[in-house]
Amino acid sequence: MSENKYGKYIKEPVFRKTEYGQEMIFRGKDHDAADACIYWHSISKPAVIEEPAETRDYNRFGILLGGDPKKIPEFTAEAEICLGKEEETQVVDSTSVIHTSPGLLSRNINFRKVDSPVAFMNIYVPAKKK
């Protein structure tokens, strides 16, 4: 039985403390469909999470979820999401997935209210080339 090590598919993970909690980053290597990046934010107080203004050749899936792994549906915050050149703003206050297609403009995500720790995960997946 062969072992499959994560290093074959992703670069070394990055873990760092932030003023709002902590962040973990997993960047994919150029290896077929594994060329993806995953950002995990643990958020315990109001914060602004920096986002690229445009995802270029990537689909971005932003996932808002409860901070307790046993209570994923319990998202106890308000996050302000802004998309498109019209800068349409939505306030998200429940467990959600936000898809940002390649080229769609977006702004930073503002966690303006945090009642108890929550998690935010960004997954960047390469768009299929035509």
Secondary structure as UniProt FT lines:
FT   HELIX           6..8
FT   STRAND          14..17
FT   STRAND          21..28
FT   HELIX           32..34
FT   STRAND          37..43
FT   STRAND          47..49
FT   TURN            56..57
FT   STRAND          58..66
FT   HELIX           69..71
FT   TURN            72..73
FT   STRAND          77..83
FT   TURN            84..87
FT   STRAND          88..92
FT   STRAND          96..100
FT   TURN            102..103
FT   STRAND          105..106
FT   STRAND          109..114
FT   STRAND          118..126
//
